[in-house]
Amino acid sequence: MFDSVLVANRGEIAVRVIRALRRFGIRSVAVYSDADADALHVRLADVAVRIGPAAARESYLSAERIIDAARETGAQAVHPGYGFLAENTDFARACEKAGLVFIGPPADAIDAMGDKIRAKLTVRAAGVPVVPGRTEAGMTDDDLVDAAGEIGFPVLLKPSAGGGGKGMRLVHEAGALRDAIESARREARGSFGDDTLLIERFITNPRHIEIQVLADAHGKVVHLGERECSLQRRHQKIIEEAPSPLLTPEVRAAMGRAAVDAAKSVGYVGAGTVEFIVDGSTGDYFFMEMNTRLQVEHPVTELATGVDLVEWQLRVASGEHLLLDDVEPAKHAVEARVYAEDPARGFLPTGGTVLRLHEPEDVRVDSALQVGLVVGSDYDPMLAKVIARGDTRAEALRRLDAALGRMVVLGVTTNIPFLRALLHDDDVRAGNLDTGLVERKLDSLVRDEVPDEVYAAAALERQASLRGEDPWERPGGWRIGEHAWTTWRVDDVDVRVRGEEVVVGQGEPFRLTAEVVDGDLVVGTRRYAMARSGNVLWLGAGGRTWALTETGQSELSAHRSEGSAGPVTSPMPGTVLVVRAAQGDHVTAGQALFVVEAMKMEHTVTAPTDGVLAEVNVQAGQQVALDQPLAVVVPHQE
């Protein structure tokens, strides 16, 4: 084993690897950008080295700065985690040149599998089935259009150089193809520095199933069963589980052999994942790609099999023989990814400061969350992973749902309520999964309404905070001999309180009590976690959170609903990539005006109505805040 290892990453994966190093008595070296100076992985490591400003390209994507940090601290090896430089061939070779062990596969294996075109040609030669399509290098836009005509719609555009759903576009008709190609190339260029695309037939009713492999430097390769990753949105995995409810033992063994053959075809060493798409109609499976690194969802396999993948990464990288054979899962495990995003606003990235935190203790939580953490737009919005295990699939699902119900993150809007709704879906519980399930059922999975009790809770908390003050200084609610109504303005809703009577908006009166107990707000029989930031009160219960703005004003909110005239605002904090219109242009409702990017996600901002652009307030490359006005549309006069 090594004496000292540098972890070339951040967030929950850096925390997970550092804790593994601690178990083995290995000195850990963290690297951090200015944005992560107070991050949990920095605090946990034995040594921490600043490598640059917040921008990833000047810090976590700088191979030179990371290698300099390893040299300065006497690290013998580098663990890349996932993302950033984990699958960067030049970085792996630079580590080797610097005398550092890269805790991952050989650079040639990364190179072979990192290019999806070359990867498909390689595994096809090894007898592994691949998705029908065209995987030629250097295809032009016209080539891709011609290929789509040959393959038949729907088709899937995929960047050759990367994964994680970045730059992927599903296209259903020829008329949308060229715009999709332009967008896919732009996102691929920004995410991977390479805009090469390939095109595949889109498999109907597809299931995304991947096989975990381990290989040592002595020629032995084994598989540890599969993970079902079919619950996705925008090609980004949301909930993963092992084993898959679909596979029979015979199919599992066949896919396992295919994954081992794929790994052997490139001389693979270390932990890796071979991803397959399974046709839900026929049961046929096809190779998609190989991820030459640890996967985000690796804890699912660890809990299902009892094998510590990071431990074996360390052992294999230090030259040990693999002492495992093919492993069958003994338990069932399910993982949910907690993101800083708002499902009610189209899953746009959010941000903020973590004001209060509770992570469930009876399940595994891989997290870098801590009170005071500032969640910005510089990096991926994933905050944590919650993983539950059970003797059966039903038990694992139930334990995960209960754990998410107990998780509290106040100060940052997350997708936890959406995760719980997905876990309660009848098809999910029955194991009837495919990669389109989430999109089809989205309306039933996303809740935007605020219960009257929550509005009442905010008003009652405000009322309770005034108890004990001079009654003559209160803004109402006290009269000689009786209580009077006090009206509080919460998120542009009038909440009237008189004693234990509450009226929300134009609703009927109801009775409710509230008191603060150990920092929580107990309203009736429900207990809310509570935190305050200025005039915003955060409440959390049952996995849901609400950020309630107490304006104390009667004016309507300045925020306009989608589809109304007036200011066109940024849906998220980020960078304006494209400006498609100029002041004075006539626009139509739904016309694309801007493309805003944040946390590796692009969002097109459209005109809310037919009209004239009276103002355009931003330019390409400009940083914008959430709800910042980008332009003003003046409707055409009737």
N, C-alpha and C positions, 0 to 999 in steps of 0.2 A: 504493500500500500504506500501511498504518497505521504509525505510529511506536511505539505502545504498545497492547497488548491485555490486558484482564483475562479470566482463565479462571474462570468461575463454576461450578466443579465440583471434584472430588477424584479420588483413585485413578488407575487406569490411563489413563482418558480425559484427565484433566488433564495427566498426564505426556506423553501422545501429542501433545496440542495445544501444550504448552510447547516440546517438541522441534521441532515444525514452525515455531513462531515463531522459535526460535533460528536455524534454517536460513535464514530470510529476514532475519535481523538485526533483528527486531522485539522490542522490550522486552516481557517477559512479567510479568504481575502475577498472583500466586496469592492465593487466599483460603483460610482454614483455620479449622476449629473447634478447640476445646481438645483433642479426641481426635486431631487431625491435626497437632499442633504440630511434630512431628519427621518428618512424612511426606515421601516422596520428591518429590512435586510442589512442596512448600514449599522444599526444598533446591535444586531445579533452577531455580526461577523467579528472575528478576532482583530482584523485590520480592515480599514476602509480607505480607498483612494479616489479622490475626485478626478474625473476624466473629461470634464467639459461642461458647457452650458446645457440648457434643457433640450434643445433640438437634438433628436436622436442621431442625425448624421454627423454631429460634432461631438458625440459622446459614445453612446452604446453601439453605434455603427462605425466607430473609428477603430479599426484593427490596430493601427499604430499606437494609439493611446492605451488600449487595453494591454497590448504586449509590453509596452513600457512599464505599466503598473505591475505586471507579473514579474518583470525583471527587478524592479525596484524593491519588491517585497519578498523576493526569493521563492516565489511559487514554482512548483515543479510541473504543474498541470493546469489546464484551463477547462472548466465545465461551461459549455455555452448555453445551457438551458434550452429554451425554444424561442423561435422568433429572432429578430436582430441578426446576429452573425452565425446562428446555429447551423445553417445549411450553406454557408459561404465557403466555397472551395478555396479562394485566395486566403481567407483567414485561417483555415485548417493548415494550409501549406506554410503560412507565415509563422504559425505556432511551431511547426516542425523545424523550420529554419532557425527559429530563436531557441531551440533546445527544449521546448515545452511540449508536454504530452497533451494532445487534443483529445478530450474525453468524448469521443464520437467516432464515426467510421473513417476509413481512409479518405483522403481528398479525392481520389479517383472515383470512389463509390458515390460520394456526394455529387461529383461532377456528372456521373452517368445518370443518376436518378433525379438530380436537380433540374435537368432539362427534360420536360415531359415528352418531347418528341423523341429524344434519344432513348429515354427510359422505355417507352412503348416498343421501340424497335428492339431493344435489348431483351426485354422479357418475352416478347413474341418469339424471338429466336430460341428462348429456353422452353418454349411450349406453353407459356402462360396465356390464357385468352385475354384479348384486349377489346375495348369498345370500338365499334366501327366508326370510322371517320378519316380525316386527313391530318397527318402529323408530319408534314414536310417542313423543313426549316426555311425561314425567310419568305413565307407566303405574304403576298401583297393583299391589300383590301379587295382587289378584284379577284384574286385567287380564292379568298375566303368566301366571297359571294358565289363564285362558280361552284366551290365545294359544297356549299349549303344546298344549291340546286341539285347536286348529285346525291347528297345524303338524304334530303327531304326534311321538312320542318316537323316538329321543333328541333332546333340545334342548340348546342351549348358551346359558347366561346370560352376558351381557357388560356390564361397566360402560360407560356412554356416554362417561365423561370421561377414561379412561386406557387404558394398554396394559400390555405386559410380563407378561401372564397374571395380573395381580393382580385378584382379584375374579371371575374366570371360573369357572363351574361347569358341568360336564357332567352332565346329569340323564337317567337312563334310564327312570324310571317316575314316575307321578303321585304316589305316596306319599312320594317324597323331595323333591318340588318345593318345598314351602313352607320346609322347613329350609334348602334350598340358596339360596332367595331371601334369607332372613334373613342367612345367612352371607355371601353375595355383597354384599349392601348394606352390611354392617358393614365388610367389607374394603375396598370401594370408598370408603366414607366416610373410613376411616383413611388410605388411600393417596392419594386425590385430592380429598377434601373434598366429594364429590358422590356420592350413592348411587343416581343414576338408572341403571336397567338397561334393556337391550334383549334380545330373545330371537330366536334363529335356529334354523333346522333344522341339525342336526349332520350334516355331510357324511360318508358312510361311506367308509372307506379314504382319508381326506383327505391331501393333500400340501400343505405350506405353502411357497409360492414367492413371492418378492418381487422387485420390479423397482427398481433404483437409478436415480433421475433426477437431473439437474442442470438448473438454469434460471438465466438471468441476468435482470437488470432491464430488458432491452431486448426481451423477448418470446420469446427462444429457449429451447426445452426439448428436451433429449435424454435418451435412456436408455442405460445402460451394461450392459445384460444383466441376468440374474437371479441370485439366490442361492437355493439349496435349503435350507430351514430345517425340514425335517420331523422331524428327530430331536429330540424334545421330551419333557419330563417336567413334568406339572402346567402345561402350556401355556407352559413356560419353555424356550427354545431351549438346546440342549446342544452340538451340532456343526452347523456350517453349511458349505456349499461352493458354489463357482461354477466352471463352469456347472452347471446341474442335469442329472443323468443321464437325466431324463425327457423334457425338451423337445426337439422337433424344431426346425430353423431356422424353419419356418413358424409354429409355435406361439409360439416366442420372439419373432418379429417382431410377431405379433398382440398378445401380452401387452404388449410394449414400447409399441405404439401406444396401447393402452388406458391404460397408466400415464401416458404423456405427456398424453393427453386428460384424465385425472383431475387432473393437476397444473395444466394450463391452465385447468381449470374454476374454480379458486380463485385464479388469478393468482400462482402459486407462484414463489418466487425462492430459489435456494440448492440445497443437497443435501437430498434427501428420498427416502423409500421408499414405494412403493405395494405393499401386501401383498394377495396373492390366495390363495384356497383352491382347490385343484384336486381334482375328484372323480376318484379313482383308477380308478373303474369305467367312467366315460364319457369322461374327459378334459376335461370342461367346467370352466371356471374362473370364479371369482366374486370381485369386489372385497370385501375385508374391512375395510381401513382404510388410512389414510396416516399414516406417522410423519413429522412435520414437523421433522425433526432428523437428525443423524448417527446411524447405527445402531451398536449394539455390534459387529455383524459386518461393519462397513465394510471392514476389512483384507482380507477375502476378495475383494471386488471390486477393491481396489487391486492385490493381487498377481496377479489373473487378467487385468486389463486394462492395468496399468501407469499408471493414472490416480491421482494423489494427491487424494483428495476434500477433505481439509482445506485443501490449497493452493487448490483451486478455490472453497471456501467463502470464503477470504480475498479472492481475486481478485474474485469476484462481489460480495461485500459492499462492496468498495472501488470498485465501479462499472465494472469491466472487462467487455468483451464475452466471451461464451463462445466459445472457439476450437475447440470439439470438435463432432463430429457423433456420431450413434449409434455406440457402440463394441461390437465383438464381442470376447469373451474370447479371448486368445491362449494362455493357460496354464490349468491347473486348480489351484485353491487350496482348502484345507480348514482350518477353524478349530475348535479345541476350547476351551471355557470351563472354566477351573479355578476351582472354588468351594471355600470353606471350609464343607464339609458332609460328613456321614458317611453314605455309601450304605447301610452295614450297619444303620444306625438310622433307616431310612426317609428318608434324605437331609436329616436335620435339620441346621440350621446349627451349626457348631462355633466355636471361638475359641482363643485362646492367643497366645503370643509366638513369632515366627519365630526359631528358634535357629540354623538353618543353611539355606543357600540355594544352589542351583545352577540356572541357567536355560540351556537349550541355546543355542549360539551360531550354529548353521548354519541356523536357521529364524527367522522373525520372532516375537518375544515382546513383546506389549504388556502391561506390568506396572508395578505400583507397589510390588512386594515388595522388602523389604530386611531384613537381619538386625536384629533388635530391634523390628520392626514388631509392634504389639499389635493383633490382630484381635479386635474386640469385636462387640457385637450392635447397634450404633447404625446401621449402614448395610448395604447390600446385600452378600451374602456372596461376590460374584465377586472373585477376587484377580488373575487374569491371563488372557490369551488367548494360545494357542500356534497359530501359523498356518504351514502348510507349502505349498510350491508345487511342481508337477511338470509335465512335458510331457504326462503322462497322468493320469487320475484315480487309477489304481493306484499310480503313483509318488508322488503327493501324499499318499495315504493311508498308504503305507509310511513316508514321511519323517516324517509327523506322529506315527505310532505310535512310531517310533524316538526322536524328540525327547522325547515324553512319558516314555519309558523312562529317559531320562537326566536328567529334571527331578527336583530334590530340594527339598522343602519340609518341614523338620523343625520340630516345635513346634506345628503346626496340622494337624489331619486334613483331607485334601482328597479330591476325587472322581477323582483321576488314575487309580487302578486301574480304576474303572468306565469311564472314557473309553477306556482301552486295550481293555478287554473289548468295548466297543461297536464299536470300529474293527475288531475281529477277527470280528465277527458275519458269518455267510455272506450274509445278506440285505443288510446294509450294504455289504459289499464288492461285491455284485452290483448295487447301486443300487435294490433293491426296497424303497423307503422309504415310510412313512406316519407320521402323527403318533401312532399308537397302538403302533408297533413296540416302543418302550422299555418301556411298561407290560406288554405281552404277554410280553416276554422277561426281565422284571426279575430273576426268580430265578436265571437262568443268567448274568446280567451282574454280580451282586453277590456278592462272596466275603467271608466273615467269618472263615474259619478262619485260625489262626496256624500256619504250618509248624513242625514240631518243630525244624528247624534254627534258627529264629528264637529260640525259647525257649532252645535250647542256646547260641546266640550271646550272649544276654544273660547267662547264667550264666558262660560262658567269659570274657566281658569283665570281669565282676566278679572272677573268679578271677585274671585277668591283672593287674588293677589292684593286687592285693596282692603281686605278685612284688617281691622286694627288701625287704619288710618283715620285722620280727622274726618268725620262724616260731612262737615261743611266743605271739605276740599274735594269730595268725590264728584265725578261728572254726572251725578243723578242717582236714582235708585234709593234715596232715603228721604222720608218725610216724617213729620211728627205724627205718631200714631199708626202709620201704615207704610208699607213698601210701595214704591212707584216703579213703573217700567223703566228699565235701562236698555238702550239700544246700542249694540256693538256692531261694527261693520267688519265682517270677516270674508275675505275674498269676494268683495262686492255683493255680499248677501247680508241683509239686515237680520240680526239675531236679537230678539227682545227677551229680557230676563226680568222676572219679578219673583224674588224668593226662590222657590223651587219650580216655578212655572217658566217654561221656555216656548217661544214661538220662532220658528225658522222661516224667513221669507213670508210667504202668504199662507203657510201651513196652519194646521190646528195646534192649539196649545197642548203641551204635554209636561209631565213633572219629571224632574231629573235633579240629582244631587251630585256634587263634585267636591273632592278634597285632594290635596297633594300629600302623598305618602311616600317617603324615601325617594323623592325626586320624580316619582311617577304621578300621573293624574288618574285618580280613580273616579270614574263617572258611572253612576249606577252600579252595575255589577261588572263593568269592564274596566280593565287597567291598561292605561296607555303609557308607553315610554314617552318622555317629554324632553324637549330641548328648545332653547330660544336663541335666535340670532336677529338682533334688532327688533323690528316689528313683525318678524316671521316666527310663528310658533310651529315647531315640528312635533307631530304626534305619530306614534307607531303602535300597532296591535295586530296580531294574527298574520304577521308578514307584510302587512300593508303600511304605508307611510303617507302622511299628508303634510304638505308645507302650506300653512294657512297664514295669509297676509292680513294683518289687522290694520286697516287703513284709517278707521274712524271717520271716513268720509262717505258721503252719499252719492258721489259721482260714479258713473259706470266706469268699468275698467278701460284703460287705454288700449288694451290688447284687443284686436279685432279677430273675429272667428274667420276661419278659412273660407274663402269665397266672397268676402265682402270687399268693398272698394277702400282705397286709402293707402296707408303705408304698406310696403312689402318688406317684411322683416326677416332677419336671419333665423332659421329654425334651430341653430345650435352655435356655440362658440367655435370659431375655426378660421379658415383662410379662404378668401374668394379666389377661386381658380379661374373662372371664366365669366366674362360679362358679355352677354349676347345682344344687348339693346342699348340705345343711347337716348339721352333726353330729347323729347319731341317726337319719338317714334310712336306710331299707332300700334297697339298690341291687342291681342285677343285673349280671352279667359283661357288659362291653361298653357299659354305660350311660355317656353323656357326663357328666363331672363338672366339667371345667375347659376353658377355651380359653386357650392360651398363645400369645403373638405375639412374634416376633423377626425382624429383618431383613426386614420386610414379609411374613412368612409366618405363617399361623395353623396351630396344631396342636391337635386335640381330644384331651384326656387322658381315658381311660375307666377304669371300675372293672375290676380284674383278676379279680374273682370275685364271686359272690353273697355278700352279707353286710350288715353295719351299719357306717356311718361312725362310728368311735370318735373320730376327730379330723378337723378341717378347719383347716389351719394357715395359710391365706392368704386374702386378700380381693382383689376386683377392683381393678386399678391397681397391685398390688404387684409389685416387681421380684423375680425369682427366679433362682437359679443352676442350672447343669446338675445334674441328679439331686437337687435340693433336695426334701425331702418336702413334698408338698402336702396329703396326707390319709393316714389309716390306715383300712384296711378290715379288720374282724374277720369272718372267715367264719362262716356259719351252722353251728351244731353239727349233725352227722349224727343 
